[in-house]
Amino acid sequence: MTGGGSDYDPFTRGRNPVGVRTIEARDRERNRLFPCEIWYPAAARHAGEDLATATQDSFSVPTGGPPRRQKAVRDAEGKPGTYPLVVFSHHGGGPRRMATFLCTHLSSHGYVVAAMDHSEVVARELARREGETSEEKAARLEALIANRLPDVRFLLDRLLTGARFDSEIRLDDSRIGIVGHSFGGWTALAAVDVEPRIRAVVALAPGGASTRKPGIIPATLAFAWGRDVPTLYLVAEDDTSLPLEGMKEIFDRTPATRRMVILRRADHMHFLDEVEEMHEAVRKMPFSGELAWLPKEMRPVAELCSGHDAHLFVRGLTLAHLDAVLRGREDAQRFFAGDVEGELANLGVEVLAHGR
């Protein structure tokens, strides 16, 4: 696939069938019950079942519509082994299963991926309320932000020290990465301040820029890392919610080995499942108040890159970064040292590699 005679191909699905399981994790300190989704390499006897519609998992999402399918087998037998762990953090309001195209891809390549419904999804006191005053809203957003990092730490503790979700699968606590989109991207970057177990970060169109549009969650980044945590930024050229200039500002502030790749003609929803559907749903939503500007500024999805191309971009580069950092794979490191723009152009995907 890549130049120099390498057979490394992060864009193609891996050799493992993928299993998926839902667990509930109770945080007794905060009195919250978190639904968590876990994707993992499944036993060989499940080969092909994750790709066939008759045996694939289907699930419902809170946004409504018909059930969605994901390339995984519900409660499949795990493939014995020890695997790197990747936490996926969803955008504000969630839920956890909004990027199954990425989570299943990583698991097909030998990663265990875990995503929780964050506190604002499960805690009634963090939900938006009709008629709240500006002071009440500010306090709620402050509390919402303050709960994100405890969520991540709780999930890691539950997975690494609690009861195993599968008797055949072990997690390598020396190889832990975090991936997040939007507010989840902020979460991934901010988590390194407080969580020394994290060794790699992929931030998908993250929040946290010093300037932001009205109605965007006012989360800021301290970048008090004190160590090198290699970080990949995957961002959208035409991001309406979190514009590219903010991405570049965050990138420039990152105190670690870093790289950024920009997806041309893409907006904020290009990092999720069902790109076209999600983008148009937001564009047609009757926002009022601080977010009234949002749908007016969004371009029709027909003018943007396809969901197919966006998914190639996100899943391939995320996998390559995790392979390079967590697994120390030289072929993945050579991939990033080479012509990333050219590799994606060969797949029909237009990107721009930003300076390191």
Summary of the structure (lengths in Angstrom):
residues: 356
radius of gyration: 19.3
end to end distance: 24.0
largest distance: 61.9
contacts: 1195
relative contact order: 0.13
helix: 36%
strand: 22%
